[in-house]
């Protein structure tokens, strides 16, 4: 299904293609810029890897699935998905730093957790998920 309307000042055809719902696949904004939903085949390209390495950003391959899934779920439209992904990686670096600071804040100067109950239930923050947790003992303490 396609609907069209001419922009009142520029005369640009502001037609959009819609999916079976009411979400347009693409639109032309008032500046004449085409904005689209993220392509289903969006993938990491060499420029992403180079940009991440040059700016000490997280590995793009580790974040592309989360990025694409988020963009699909919000039905966001963009004129430049590569720029959006670079921005995502920059933001993710900030989140990683915050997680590291929060982790360090929960450790004493001797490396002991300040929350032994959380460690008993979930294991230390730096452990592999489920590593060293005796779930039977935890359940007995709770009973």
C-alpha positions in Angstrom: 0.0 0.0 0.0 1.4 3.4 -0.9 0.1 6.9 0.0 1.5 10.0 -1.4 1.4 13.7 -0.7 3.4 16.6 -2.1 5.3 18.7 0.4 3.5 22.1 0.4 6.7 24.2 0.0 9.3 21.9 -1.8 6.8 20.0 -3.9 8.7 16.8 -3.0 6.6 13.6 -3.3 6.3 12.4 0.3 5.1 9.0 -0.6 5.5 6.1 1.8 5.3 2.4 1.5 3.5 0.7 4.4 3.8 -2.8 5.7 0.6 -4.8 6.4 0.2 -2.7 9.6 0.3 1.1 9.8 4.1 1.6 9.9 5.7 3.2 6.8 8.8 1.4 5.5 10.2 4.7 4.3 9.3 8.4 4.3 10.7 11.6 3.0 10.9 14.3 5.7 10.3 18.0 5.0 14.0 18.5 4.2 13.7 15.9 1.4 15.7 13.3 3.3 14.6 9.7 2.9 14.3 7.8 6.2 13.9 4.0 6.2 13.4 1.2 8.7 16.6 -0.7 9.4 17.3 -3.2 6.6 16.7 -6.9 7.5 20.2 -7.6 6.2 22.0 -4.9 8.2 25.5 -6.3 9.1 28.9 -5.2 10.3 31.0 -3.8 7.5 34.7 -3.0 7.5 34.1 0.7 8.1 32.4 -0.2 11.4 35.4 -2.3 12.5 37.9 0.4 11.6 35.8 3.1 13.3 35.6 1.0 16.5 39.3 0.2 16.5 40.3 3.9 15.9 38.1 5.1 18.7 38.6 2.2 21.2 34.9 1.2 21.0 33.4 -2.2 21.7 33.6 -4.9 19.0 30.8 -4.2 16.5 30.3 -7.9 15.9 29.3 -8.3 19.6 26.7 -5.6 19.4 25.1 -5.8 16.0 22.3 -8.2 17.0 21.3 -6.1 19.9 21.3 -3.0 17.8 19.2 -4.4 14.9 16.7 -6.0 17.3 16.3 -2.8 19.2 15.8 -0.8 16.0 13.3 -3.3 14.7 11.3 -3.3 17.9 11.1 0.5 18.0 10.4 0.8 14.3 12.7 3.7 14.2 13.5 5.2 10.8 16.9 6.7 9.9 18.5 8.3 6.9 21.9 6.7 7.7 21.9 3.4 9.5 25.7 3.2 9.5 25.9 6.5 11.4 23.2 5.2 13.9 25.3 2.1 14.5 28.5 4.1 15.1 26.5 6.2 17.6 25.3 3.0 19.3 28.9 1.8 19.7 30.0 5.1 21.2 27.0 5.0 23.7 27.8 1.3 24.5 31.3 2.3 25.4 29.8 4.6 28.1 27.6 1.9 29.4 30.6 -0.5 29.6 32.5 2.1 31.6 29.5 2.6 33.9 29.2 -1.2 34.5 32.9 -1.4 35.3 32.6 1.5 37.8 29.5 -0.1 39.4 31.3 -3.5 39.7 34.3 -1.9 41.3 32.1 0.1 43.7 30.7 -3.2 44.9 34.1 -4.6 45.8 36.1 -3.7 48.9 39.8 -2.9 48.8 40.5 -6.6 49.5 38.4 -7.9 46.6 35.7 -9.1 48.9 32.1 -8.4 47.9 30.2 -5.9 50.0 27.1 -7.9 49.4 27.7 -11.5 50.5 24.0 -12.4 50.2 24.0 -11.4 46.5 27.2 -13.4 46.0 25.6 -16.4 47.7 22.6 -16.2 45.4 24.1 -15.0 42.2 27.9 -15.6 42.5 30.5 -12.9 42.3 30.1 -10.3 39.6 33.3 -11.4 37.8 32.4 -15.1 37.8 30.9 -17.0 34.9 27.1 -17.3 35.3 26.3 -20.0 37.7 30.0 -20.7 38.6 30.6 -21.7 42.1 27.0 -21.3 43.3 25.7 -24.1 45.4 22.0 -23.8 44.7 21.2 -26.6 47.1 22.9 -24.8 50.0 21.2 -21.5 49.1 17.8 -23.2 49.1 18.5 -24.8 52.5 19.4 -21.4 54.0 16.2 -19.9 52.7 13.9 -22.6 54.1 
